[in-house]
Protein backbone atom coordinates (compact mmCIF):
# COMPACT_ATOMS: atom_id res chain seq x y z
CA UNK A 1 0.00 0.00 0.00
CA UNK A 2 1.23 3.49 -0.84
CA UNK A 3 1.22 6.42 1.53
CA UNK A 4 1.77 9.63 -0.49
CA UNK A 5 4.40 7.89 -2.64
CA UNK A 6 6.07 6.16 0.31
CA UNK A 7 6.08 2.54 1.46
CA UNK A 8 5.67 1.74 5.13
CA UNK A 9 7.77 -1.03 6.67
CA UNK A 10 6.26 -2.37 9.87
CA UNK A 11 7.29 -5.09 12.30
CA UNK A 12 5.44 -6.05 15.46
CA UNK A 13 6.62 -7.50 18.76
CA UNK A 14 3.75 -9.06 20.68
CA UNK A 15 4.12 -9.88 24.37
CA UNK A 16 1.82 -12.76 25.15
CA UNK A 17 1.18 -13.43 28.83
CA UNK A 18 1.07 -17.20 29.21
CA UNK A 19 -1.90 -18.50 31.18
CA UNK A 20 -0.01 -20.44 33.84
CA UNK A 21 -1.07 -20.78 37.48
CA UNK A 22 2.38 -19.93 38.79
CA UNK A 23 5.16 -17.63 37.62
CA UNK A 24 7.92 -18.62 35.21
CA UNK A 25 10.67 -19.06 37.82
CA UNK A 26 8.82 -19.24 41.14
CA UNK A 27 5.62 -20.72 42.53
CA UNK A 28 3.99 -17.32 43.16
CA UNK A 29 0.45 -17.16 41.79
CA UNK A 30 -0.38 -15.17 38.67
CA UNK A 31 -3.97 -13.98 39.24
CA UNK A 32 -4.65 -10.46 37.99
CA UNK A 33 -6.90 -9.50 40.91
CA UNK A 34 -4.38 -10.17 43.71
CA UNK A 35 -3.88 -7.47 46.32
CA UNK A 36 -0.68 -5.37 46.35
CA UNK A 37 2.44 -7.54 46.36
CA UNK A 38 0.40 -10.58 47.40
CA UNK A 39 2.00 -12.73 44.68
CA UNK A 40 5.61 -12.18 45.64
CA UNK A 41 8.39 -14.20 47.23
CA UNK A 42 12.13 -13.84 47.75
CA UNK A 43 12.66 -15.14 44.18
CA UNK A 44 10.34 -12.52 42.66
CA UNK A 45 12.04 -9.84 44.75
CA UNK A 46 15.44 -10.97 43.54
CA UNK A 47 16.79 -11.53 47.04
CA UNK A 48 20.41 -12.65 47.21
CA UNK A 49 20.79 -16.40 47.37
CA UNK A 50 17.54 -17.28 45.65
CA UNK A 51 17.49 -19.42 42.54
CA UNK A 52 14.95 -19.46 39.71
CA UNK A 53 13.42 -22.81 38.72
CA UNK A 54 11.70 -23.04 35.35
CA UNK A 55 7.98 -23.80 35.08
CA UNK A 56 7.34 -26.74 32.74
CA UNK A 57 4.04 -25.32 31.54
CA UNK A 58 5.83 -22.26 30.14
CA UNK A 59 7.88 -24.51 27.86
CA UNK A 60 4.76 -26.42 26.78
CA UNK A 61 2.77 -23.27 25.99
CA UNK A 62 5.72 -21.72 24.16
CA UNK A 63 6.32 -24.81 22.05
CA UNK A 64 2.59 -25.12 21.31
CA UNK A 65 2.47 -21.53 20.12
CA UNK A 66 5.65 -21.93 18.12
CA UNK A 67 4.27 -25.00 16.37
CA UNK A 68 0.97 -23.25 15.61
CA UNK A 69 2.99 -20.41 14.07
CA UNK A 70 4.92 -22.90 11.92
CA UNK A 71 8.19 -22.19 13.74
CA UNK A 72 11.08 -24.55 14.06
CA UNK A 73 11.60 -25.47 17.70
CA UNK A 74 15.11 -25.27 19.07
CA UNK A 75 16.02 -28.49 20.89
CA UNK A 76 18.41 -26.62 23.15
CA UNK A 77 17.57 -23.04 23.94
CA UNK A 78 19.24 -20.75 26.45
CA UNK A 79 18.05 -18.09 28.88
CA UNK A 80 20.02 -14.86 28.99
CA UNK A 81 20.19 -11.89 31.31
CA UNK A 82 19.11 -8.58 29.86
CA UNK A 83 20.65 -6.01 32.17
CA UNK A 84 19.05 -2.70 32.94
CA UNK A 85 18.15 -0.70 36.01
CA UNK A 86 14.56 0.20 36.71
CA UNK A 87 12.72 -0.12 40.03
CA UNK A 88 10.11 -2.54 38.64
CA UNK A 89 12.91 -5.00 37.82
CA UNK A 90 14.24 -5.95 41.25
CA UNK A 91 17.16 -8.15 40.13
CA UNK A 92 18.65 -5.48 37.87
CA UNK A 93 18.19 -7.83 34.92
CA UNK A 94 15.32 -9.49 33.12
CA UNK A 95 15.65 -13.19 32.41
CA UNK A 96 14.94 -13.49 28.71
CA UNK A 97 16.30 -15.33 25.69
CA UNK A 98 18.75 -13.78 23.29
CA UNK A 99 20.69 -15.60 20.61
CA UNK A 100 19.10 -19.01 21.17
CA UNK A 101 15.32 -18.49 21.42
CA UNK A 102 12.98 -21.47 21.66
CA UNK A 103 11.04 -20.76 18.43
CA UNK A 104 12.31 -19.39 15.11
CA UNK A 105 11.49 -18.98 11.43
CA UNK A 106 7.73 -19.36 11.39
CA UNK A 107 4.89 -17.68 9.55
CA UNK A 108 1.33 -16.62 10.18
CA UNK A 109 -1.36 -16.51 7.51
CA UNK A 110 -4.40 -14.30 8.06
CA UNK A 111 -7.02 -12.38 6.12
CA UNK A 112 -6.80 -8.68 5.22
CA UNK A 113 -9.82 -7.27 3.41
CA UNK A 114 -10.79 -10.70 2.12
CA UNK A 115 -7.27 -11.48 0.88
CA UNK A 116 -4.88 -14.01 2.39
CA UNK A 117 -1.68 -12.49 3.73
CA UNK A 118 1.38 -14.29 5.06
CA UNK A 119 3.80 -12.62 7.46
CA UNK A 120 6.93 -14.34 8.68
CA UNK A 121 7.60 -14.86 12.37
CA UNK A 122 11.26 -14.19 13.02
CA UNK A 123 11.29 -15.66 16.50
CA UNK A 124 9.35 -16.25 19.70
CA UNK A 125 11.18 -16.32 23.00
CA UNK A 126 10.35 -16.84 26.67
CA UNK A 127 10.93 -14.17 29.27
CA UNK A 128 9.68 -12.83 32.59
CA UNK A 129 7.48 -9.78 32.92
CA UNK A 130 8.51 -6.80 35.04
CA UNK A 131 6.54 -5.30 37.94
CA UNK A 132 4.15 -2.40 37.73
CA UNK A 133 5.06 1.13 38.74
CA UNK A 134 2.64 3.95 39.40
CA UNK A 135 4.02 7.44 39.39
CA UNK A 136 2.92 10.03 41.93
CA UNK A 137 5.03 13.09 41.23
CA UNK A 138 7.71 13.05 43.89
CA UNK A 139 7.63 9.31 44.44
CA UNK A 140 6.84 6.06 42.62
CA UNK A 141 5.07 2.98 43.99
CA UNK A 142 6.03 -0.52 42.93
CA UNK A 143 3.87 -3.63 42.83
CA UNK A 144 5.78 -6.78 41.96
CA UNK A 145 2.80 -9.12 41.44
CA UNK A 146 3.42 -9.03 37.70
CA UNK A 147 7.19 -9.46 38.01
CA UNK A 148 8.01 -13.00 36.89
CA UNK A 149 4.77 -13.70 35.04
CA UNK A 150 5.73 -15.71 31.95
CA UNK A 151 5.70 -13.96 28.59
CA UNK A 152 6.24 -15.24 25.10
CA UNK A 153 7.51 -12.44 22.88
CA UNK A 154 6.52 -13.08 19.28
CA UNK A 155 8.49 -11.06 16.74
CA UNK A 156 7.20 -10.61 13.20
CA UNK A 157 9.38 -9.98 10.19
CA UNK A 158 9.45 -6.34 8.98
CA UNK A 159 6.97 -7.25 6.28
CA UNK A 160 3.76 -5.54 7.28
CA UNK A 161 2.92 -2.76 4.85
CA UNK A 162 -0.11 -0.95 6.22
CA UNK A 163 -1.89 0.06 9.41
CA UNK A 164 -4.84 -2.20 8.62
CA UNK A 165 -2.57 -5.16 8.00
CA UNK A 166 -0.82 -4.52 11.32
CA UNK A 167 -4.13 -4.55 13.21
CA UNK A 168 -5.24 -7.74 11.44
CA UNK A 169 -1.90 -9.36 12.27
CA UNK A 170 -2.42 -8.48 15.93
CA UNK A 171 -5.92 -9.91 15.88
CA UNK A 172 -4.67 -13.09 14.21
CA UNK A 173 -1.99 -13.57 16.88
CA UNK A 174 -4.62 -13.08 19.57
CA UNK A 175 -6.89 -15.61 17.86
CA UNK A 176 -4.10 -18.19 17.68
CA UNK A 177 -3.13 -17.93 21.35
CA UNK A 178 -6.78 -18.05 22.39
CA UNK A 179 -7.46 -21.10 20.21
CA UNK A 180 -4.47 -22.76 21.87
CA UNK A 181 -5.73 -21.57 25.25
CA UNK A 182 -2.23 -20.43 26.24
CA UNK A 183 -3.28 -16.79 26.84
CA UNK A 184 -6.59 -15.13 27.67
CA UNK A 185 -5.89 -12.40 25.10
CA UNK A 186 -7.21 -9.66 27.38
CA UNK A 187 -5.69 -6.44 26.05
CA UNK A 188 -7.13 -4.21 28.75
CA UNK A 189 -5.51 -6.24 31.50
CA UNK A 190 -2.28 -6.31 29.53
CA UNK A 191 -2.30 -10.03 28.77
CA UNK A 192 -1.40 -9.11 25.20
CA UNK A 193 0.78 -6.07 24.46
CA UNK A 194 2.15 -4.84 21.17
CA UNK A 195 5.26 -2.84 20.34
CA UNK A 196 5.34 -1.62 16.75
CA UNK A 197 8.44 -0.72 14.69
CA UNK A 198 7.76 1.62 11.79
CA UNK A 199 9.84 3.21 9.08
CA UNK A 200 8.99 4.70 5.70
CA UNK A 201 10.90 4.78 2.42
CA UNK A 202 10.25 6.20 -1.03
CA UNK A 203 8.32 3.75 -3.16
CA UNK A 204 10.56 1.28 -4.96
CA UNK A 205 13.66 2.16 -2.94
CA UNK A 206 15.35 -0.83 -1.29
CA UNK A 207 17.19 0.91 1.52
CA UNK A 208 15.18 0.97 4.75
CA UNK A 209 14.41 4.25 6.48
CA UNK A 210 15.17 5.04 10.12
CA UNK A 211 12.77 3.13 12.36
CA UNK A 212 10.77 4.36 15.28
CA UNK A 213 9.36 2.08 17.97
CA UNK A 214 5.92 2.70 19.46
CA UNK A 215 5.53 0.93 22.78
CA UNK A 216 2.66 -0.72 24.63
CA UNK A 217 -0.37 -0.11 22.49
CA UNK A 218 -3.32 -1.81 24.14
CA UNK A 219 -5.98 -2.08 21.46
CA UNK A 220 -6.03 -3.10 17.81
CA UNK A 221 -7.86 0.07 16.88
CA UNK A 222 -5.11 2.12 18.52
CA UNK A 223 -2.45 0.09 16.67
CA UNK A 224 -4.07 1.15 13.44
CA UNK A 225 -4.42 4.80 14.46
CA UNK A 226 -0.93 5.03 15.99
CA UNK A 227 0.65 3.61 12.83
CA UNK A 228 -1.33 5.91 10.58
CA UNK A 229 -0.29 8.90 12.64
CA UNK A 230 3.32 7.79 12.74
CA UNK A 231 3.55 7.13 9.00
CA UNK A 232 2.19 10.62 8.34
CA UNK A 233 4.57 12.19 10.84
CA UNK A 234 7.59 10.48 9.28
CA UNK A 235 6.58 11.40 5.72
CA UNK A 236 5.99 15.01 6.79
CA UNK A 237 9.50 15.14 8.26
CA UNK A 238 11.11 13.70 5.13
CA UNK A 239 9.08 15.87 2.76
CA UNK A 240 10.17 19.00 4.62
CA UNK A 241 13.81 17.96 4.34
CA UNK A 242 14.18 16.82 7.94
CA UNK A 243 15.31 13.46 9.26
CA UNK A 244 13.49 10.77 11.21
CA UNK A 245 15.28 10.18 14.50
CA UNK A 246 15.58 6.63 15.81
CA UNK A 247 13.65 6.69 19.06
CA UNK A 248 10.96 5.11 21.18
CA UNK A 249 7.58 6.84 21.14
CA UNK A 250 4.35 6.40 23.04
CA UNK A 251 0.86 6.64 21.56
CA UNK A 252 -1.67 8.87 23.28
CA UNK A 253 -5.15 7.67 22.27
CA UNK A 254 -6.85 10.81 23.65
CA UNK A 255 -4.85 13.16 21.46
CA UNK A 256 -4.37 10.58 18.66
CA UNK A 257 -0.67 11.29 18.33
CA UNK A 258 2.64 9.75 19.28
CA UNK A 259 5.23 11.51 21.41
CA UNK A 260 8.88 10.88 22.12
CA UNK A 261 9.73 8.72 25.13
CA UNK A 262 13.48 8.27 24.76
CA UNK A 263 16.03 8.96 22.08
CA UNK A 264 18.49 6.46 20.70
CA UNK A 265 21.38 8.23 22.47
CA UNK A 266 19.92 7.08 25.77
CA UNK A 267 19.30 3.64 24.35
CA UNK A 268 20.01 0.87 26.77
CA UNK A 269 23.07 -1.22 26.36
CA UNK A 270 21.65 -4.45 27.72
CA UNK A 271 24.88 -6.43 27.97
CA UNK A 272 23.17 -9.78 27.40
CA UNK A 273 24.91 -12.91 28.64
CA UNK A 274 23.75 -16.50 29.32
CA UNK A 275 22.09 -16.76 32.73
CA UNK A 276 24.29 -19.07 34.80
CA UNK A 277 21.40 -19.75 37.22
CA UNK A 278 19.29 -21.56 34.66
CA UNK A 279 20.11 -24.69 32.75
CA UNK A 280 19.69 -24.69 28.99
CA UNK A 281 16.22 -25.87 28.02
CA UNK A 282 16.65 -29.22 26.35
CA UNK A 283 13.55 -30.73 24.76
CA UNK A 284 13.10 -34.05 23.03
CA UNK A 285 11.45 -34.96 19.76
CA UNK A 286 8.85 -36.90 21.79
CA UNK A 287 7.97 -33.83 23.82
CA UNK A 288 7.37 -31.85 20.62
CA UNK A 289 5.41 -34.70 19.03
CA UNK A 290 3.11 -34.93 22.03
CA UNK A 291 2.36 -31.21 21.87
CA UNK A 292 1.87 -31.29 18.11
CA UNK A 293 -0.94 -33.76 18.66
CA UNK A 294 -2.64 -31.28 21.02
CA UNK A 295 -2.87 -28.44 18.51
CA UNK A 296 -6.49 -27.81 17.53
CA UNK A 297 -7.53 -26.78 14.04
CA UNK A 298 -6.46 -23.15 13.65
CA UNK A 299 -9.02 -20.40 12.89
CA UNK A 300 -8.16 -19.79 9.24
CA UNK A 301 -8.10 -23.50 8.36
CA UNK A 302 -11.37 -23.94 10.20
CA UNK A 303 -13.04 -21.06 8.36
CA UNK A 304 -11.84 -22.46 5.05
CA UNK A 305 -13.28 -25.87 5.96
CA UNK A 306 -16.62 -24.28 6.88
CA UNK A 307 -16.66 -22.69 3.42
CA UNK A 308 -15.62 -25.72 1.40
CA UNK A 309 -17.14 -28.62 3.36
CA UNK A 310 -20.20 -26.93 4.90
CA UNK A 311 -20.95 -24.59 2.03
CA UNK A 312 -21.11 -21.56 4.33
CA UNK A 313 -20.65 -18.04 2.93
CA UNK A 314 -17.23 -16.51 3.71
CA UNK A 315 -18.83 -13.99 6.03
CA UNK A 316 -20.44 -16.69 8.18
CA UNK A 317 -17.27 -18.77 8.25
CA UNK A 318 -15.12 -15.91 9.54
CA UNK A 319 -17.64 -14.72 12.11
CA UNK A 320 -18.12 -18.24 13.47
CA UNK A 321 -14.38 -18.87 13.77
CA UNK A 322 -13.49 -15.65 15.62
CA UNK A 323 -13.58 -17.66 18.85
CA UNK A 324 -12.90 -21.35 19.19
CA UNK A 325 -15.88 -21.85 21.54
CA UNK A 326 -18.23 -20.21 19.06
CA UNK A 327 -17.00 -22.43 16.22
CA UNK A 328 -17.34 -25.47 18.50
CA UNK A 329 -20.89 -24.43 19.35
CA UNK A 330 -21.84 -24.03 15.70
CA UNK A 331 -20.31 -27.37 14.74
CA UNK A 332 -22.05 -29.21 17.58
CA UNK A 333 -25.38 -27.67 16.52
CA UNK A 334 -24.85 -28.58 12.88
CA UNK A 335 -23.88 -32.11 13.84
CA UNK A 336 -27.25 -32.67 15.52
CA UNK A 337 -29.49 -31.19 12.81
CA UNK A 338 -27.37 -31.69 9.71
CA UNK A 339 -28.33 -28.24 8.44
CA UNK A 340 -25.18 -26.12 8.21
CA UNK A 341 -26.61 -22.87 6.92
CA UNK A 342 -29.52 -22.92 9.34
CA UNK A 343 -27.17 -23.66 12.25
CA UNK A 344 -24.96 -20.78 11.18
CA UNK A 345 -27.95 -18.41 10.94
CA UNK A 346 -29.28 -19.33 14.36
CA UNK A 347 -25.87 -19.05 16.02
CA UNK A 348 -24.95 -15.78 14.32
CA UNK A 349 -28.27 -14.03 14.83
CA UNK A 350 -30.27 -15.48 17.70
CA UNK A 351 -27.55 -16.91 19.92
CA UNK A 352 -25.18 -13.97 19.44
CA UNK A 353 -27.99 -11.45 19.93
CA UNK A 354 -28.90 -13.00 23.29
CA UNK A 355 -25.25 -13.16 24.32
CA UNK A 356 -24.79 -9.49 23.47
CA UNK A 357 -27.99 -8.48 25.23
CA UNK A 358 -26.99 -10.35 28.36
CA UNK A 359 -23.34 -9.36 28.07
CA UNK A 360 -22.52 -13.04 28.27
CA UNK A 361 -20.17 -15.45 26.54
CA UNK A 362 -20.84 -18.56 24.47
CA UNK A 363 -19.59 -21.00 27.11
CA UNK A 364 -22.32 -19.71 29.43
CA UNK A 365 -25.19 -19.90 26.93
CA UNK A 366 -28.23 -21.47 28.63
CA UNK A 367 -29.22 -23.15 25.34
CA UNK A 368 -26.93 -26.06 24.55
CA UNK A 369 -25.90 -26.68 20.94
CA UNK A 370 -27.73 -30.02 21.18
CA UNK A 371 -30.99 -28.26 22.08
CA UNK A 372 -30.53 -25.72 19.29
CA UNK A 373 -29.86 -28.57 16.87
CA UNK A 374 -33.10 -30.24 17.94
CA UNK A 375 -35.00 -26.99 17.43
CA UNK A 376 -33.65 -26.65 13.89
CA UNK A 377 -34.58 -30.27 13.27
CA UNK A 378 -38.15 -29.55 14.32
CA UNK A 379 -38.34 -26.77 11.74
CA UNK A 380 -36.82 -28.94 9.04
CA UNK A 381 -39.28 -31.74 9.84
CA UNK A 382 -42.10 -29.19 9.63
CA UNK A 383 -43.07 -29.87 13.19
CA UNK A 384 -43.01 -26.15 13.93
CA UNK A 385 -42.79 -23.08 11.72
CA UNK A 386 -39.76 -20.84 11.64
CA UNK A 387 -41.79 -18.14 13.31
CA UNK A 388 -42.85 -20.33 16.21
CA UNK A 389 -39.28 -21.55 16.50
CA UNK A 390 -38.25 -18.00 17.38
CA UNK A 391 -40.55 -17.90 20.39
CA UNK A 392 -39.57 -21.46 21.36
CA UNK A 393 -35.95 -20.29 21.25
CA UNK A 394 -36.51 -17.35 23.59
CA UNK A 395 -38.35 -19.69 25.95
CA UNK A 396 -35.42 -22.10 25.79
CA UNK A 397 -33.04 -19.24 26.61
CA UNK A 398 -35.16 -18.25 29.61
CA UNK A 399 -35.97 -21.68 31.04
CA UNK A 400 -33.21 -23.90 29.69
CA UNK A 401 -35.90 -26.47 28.75
CA UNK A 402 -35.68 -28.63 25.65
CA UNK A 403 -37.54 -27.43 22.53
CA UNK A 404 -39.60 -30.62 22.55
CA UNK A 405 -40.83 -29.94 26.10
CA UNK A 406 -41.71 -26.31 25.33
CA UNK A 407 -43.57 -27.14 22.14
CA UNK A 408 -45.61 -29.85 23.90
CA UNK A 409 -46.25 -27.77 26.97
CA UNK A 410 -47.45 -24.75 25.02
CA UNK A 411 -49.10 -26.80 22.28
CA UNK A 412 -47.10 -25.04 19.63
CA UNK A 413 -46.94 -27.96 17.24
CA UNK A 414 -47.42 -26.90 13.66
CA UNK A 415 -50.74 -27.74 12.05
CA UNK A 416 -49.95 -29.57 8.84
CA UNK A 417 -53.29 -31.32 8.59
CA UNK A 418 -55.00 -30.06 5.44
CA UNK A 419 -58.59 -30.52 6.63
CA UNK A 420 -57.98 -28.50 9.83
CA UNK A 421 -56.42 -25.69 7.83
CA UNK A 422 -59.20 -25.79 5.25
CA UNK A 423 -61.70 -25.26 8.02
CA UNK A 424 -59.83 -22.20 9.30
CA UNK A 425 -59.50 -20.84 5.76
CA UNK A 426 -63.25 -21.28 5.19
CA UNK A 427 -63.97 -19.37 8.40
CA UNK A 428 -61.62 -16.53 7.46
CA UNK A 429 -63.08 -16.21 3.96
CA UNK A 430 -66.63 -16.27 5.34
CA UNK A 431 -65.79 -13.50 7.80
CA UNK A 432 -64.29 -11.22 5.11
CA UNK A 433 -66.63 -11.22 2.11
CA UNK A 434 -65.67 -7.76 0.86
CA UNK A 435 -61.95 -8.61 0.72
CA UNK A 436 -62.79 -11.84 -1.10
CA UNK A 437 -64.76 -9.77 -3.59
CA UNK A 438 -61.92 -7.32 -4.09
CA UNK A 439 -59.39 -10.13 -4.49
CA UNK A 440 -61.42 -11.80 -7.14
CA UNK A 441 -61.77 -8.41 -8.80
CA UNK A 442 -57.99 -8.31 -9.27
CA UNK A 443 -56.54 -7.00 -5.97
CA UNK A 444 -54.25 -10.00 -5.62
CA UNK A 445 -52.09 -8.27 -3.06
CA UNK A 446 -54.82 -9.12 -0.55
CA UNK A 447 -53.40 -12.66 -0.35
CA UNK A 448 -51.10 -11.35 2.38
CA UNK A 449 -54.09 -10.20 4.37
CA UNK A 450 -55.72 -13.65 4.17
CA UNK A 451 -52.51 -15.47 5.12
CA UNK A 452 -52.10 -13.17 8.09
CA UNK A 453 -55.68 -13.73 9.22
CA UNK A 454 -55.36 -17.53 8.96
CA UNK A 455 -52.06 -17.53 10.87
CA UNK A 456 -53.56 -15.36 13.55
CA UNK A 457 -56.60 -17.60 13.94
CA UNK A 458 -54.32 -20.64 14.16
CA UNK A 459 -52.15 -18.85 16.75
CA UNK A 460 -49.25 -19.07 14.33
CA UNK A 461 -49.39 -22.83 14.26
CA UNK A 462 -50.65 -23.40 10.73
CA UNK A 463 -48.04 -24.58 8.23
CA UNK A 464 -47.54 -21.41 6.12
CA UNK A 465 -46.88 -23.26 2.85
CA UNK A 466 -50.05 -25.24 3.24
CA UNK A 467 -52.05 -22.13 4.15
CA UNK A 468 -50.88 -20.43 0.98
CA UNK A 469 -51.71 -23.39 -1.17
CA UNK A 470 -55.21 -23.89 0.26
CA UNK A 471 -56.00 -20.17 0.14
CA UNK A 472 -55.04 -19.91 -3.52
CA UNK A 473 -57.15 -22.93 -4.38
CA UNK A 474 -60.20 -21.66 -2.52
CA UNK A 475 -59.93 -18.14 -3.89
CA UNK A 476 -59.75 -19.43 -7.45
CA UNK A 477 -63.23 -20.86 -7.18
CA UNK B 1 49.02 -5.78 29.93
CA UNK B 2 48.08 -5.14 26.34
CA UNK B 3 45.72 -2.42 25.10
CA UNK B 4 43.23 -0.57 27.28
CA UNK B 5 39.96 -2.52 27.74
CA UNK B 6 37.84 0.10 29.36
CA UNK B 7 38.42 3.81 29.04
CA UNK B 8 37.31 6.60 31.31
CA UNK B 9 34.26 7.32 29.12
CA UNK B 10 33.10 3.70 29.15
CA UNK B 11 33.28 3.63 32.94
CA UNK B 12 31.13 6.76 33.13
CA UNK B 13 28.66 5.18 30.69
CA UNK B 14 28.42 1.98 32.75
CA UNK B 15 27.96 4.03 35.92
CA UNK B 16 25.11 5.89 34.28
CA UNK B 17 23.42 2.65 33.15
CA UNK B 18 23.86 1.28 36.66
CA UNK B 19 22.44 4.45 38.19
CA UNK B 20 25.62 5.00 40.18
CA UNK B 21 26.76 8.52 40.96
CA UNK B 22 30.56 8.58 40.73
CA UNK B 23 32.89 11.55 40.57
CA UNK B 24 35.80 11.97 38.15
CA UNK B 25 38.38 10.80 40.64
CA UNK B 26 36.41 7.62 41.32
CA UNK B 27 35.84 7.06 37.62
CA UNK B 28 39.58 7.25 37.04
CA UNK B 29 40.27 4.85 39.91
CA UNK B 30 37.68 2.33 38.64
CA UNK B 31 39.05 2.63 35.13
CA UNK B 32 42.46 1.55 36.36
CA UNK B 33 41.07 -1.25 38.49
CA UNK B 34 38.78 -2.59 35.78
CA UNK B 35 41.62 -2.61 33.28
CA UNK B 36 43.75 -4.62 35.65
CA UNK B 37 40.97 -7.15 36.15
CA UNK B 38 40.18 -7.40 32.47
CA UNK B 39 43.86 -7.75 31.72
CA UNK B 40 43.78 -11.08 33.50
CA UNK B 41 41.32 -12.33 30.91
CA UNK B 42 43.93 -11.81 28.24
CA UNK B 43 45.66 -14.89 29.56
CA UNK B 44 42.50 -16.89 28.99
CA UNK B 45 42.05 -15.34 25.58
CA UNK B 46 45.42 -16.75 24.56
CA UNK B 47 44.09 -20.29 24.82
CA UNK B 48 42.96 -21.84 21.58
CA UNK B 49 39.20 -22.46 21.65
CA UNK B 50 38.83 -23.48 18.06
CA UNK B 51 36.02 -25.97 17.52
CA UNK B 52 34.79 -25.67 21.11
CA UNK B 53 31.14 -24.73 21.67
CA UNK B 54 30.59 -21.80 24.07
CA UNK B 55 29.79 -23.12 27.54
CA UNK B 56 26.49 -22.04 29.07
CA UNK B 57 26.71 -24.19 32.17
CA UNK B 58 29.29 -26.63 33.46
CA UNK B 59 26.67 -29.02 34.87
CA UNK B 60 25.77 -32.33 33.28
CA UNK B 61 22.09 -32.11 34.23
CA UNK B 62 19.94 -31.22 31.28
CA UNK B 63 16.47 -30.77 32.66
CA UNK B 64 15.18 -29.39 35.88
CA UNK B 65 11.64 -28.10 35.59
CA UNK B 66 8.93 -27.61 38.17
CA UNK B 67 5.25 -28.42 37.73
CA UNK B 68 2.92 -25.43 37.39
CA UNK B 69 1.65 -25.28 40.95
CA UNK B 70 0.98 -21.98 42.71
CA UNK B 71 1.87 -21.54 46.36
CA UNK B 72 1.49 -18.64 48.70
CA UNK B 73 4.21 -18.92 51.31
CA UNK B 74 4.83 -15.26 52.06
CA UNK B 75 2.66 -12.34 53.05
CA UNK B 76 3.00 -9.01 51.29
CA UNK B 77 3.84 -7.40 54.66
CA UNK B 78 6.81 -9.75 55.01
CA UNK B 79 7.91 -9.02 51.48
CA UNK B 80 7.94 -5.25 51.81
CA UNK B 81 9.25 -5.30 55.40
CA UNK B 82 12.90 -4.88 54.39
CA UNK B 83 12.29 -2.04 51.97
CA UNK B 84 13.72 1.35 53.03
CA UNK B 85 10.36 2.91 52.27
CA UNK B 86 6.88 1.59 51.71
CA UNK B 87 3.28 2.70 51.41
CA UNK B 88 0.68 0.13 52.38
CA UNK B 89 1.92 -3.07 50.80
CA UNK B 90 3.71 -1.26 48.00
CA UNK B 91 7.38 -0.42 47.65
CA UNK B 92 8.00 3.30 47.66
CA UNK B 93 10.92 4.54 45.57
CA UNK B 94 12.23 7.92 44.37
CA UNK B 95 10.36 9.34 41.36
CA UNK B 96 11.06 7.52 38.11
CA UNK B 97 9.52 9.92 35.62
Interface residues (C-beta under 8 A of the other chain):
Chain A: X20 X21 X22 X27 X28 X29 X30 X35 X36 X37 X38 X39 X40 X41 X42 X45 X53 X54 X55 X56 X57 X58 X59 X78 X83 X84 X85 X86 X87 X133 X135 X136 X137 X138 X139 X140 X141 X142 X143 X144 X268 X269 X274 X276 X279 X280 X281 X282
Chain B: X13 X17 X18 X19 X54 X56 X57 X59 X61 X62 X63 X64 X65 X66 X67 X68 X69 X70 X71 X72 X73 X74 X76 X79 X80 X87 X88 X89 X90 X91 X92 X93 X94 X95 X96 X97
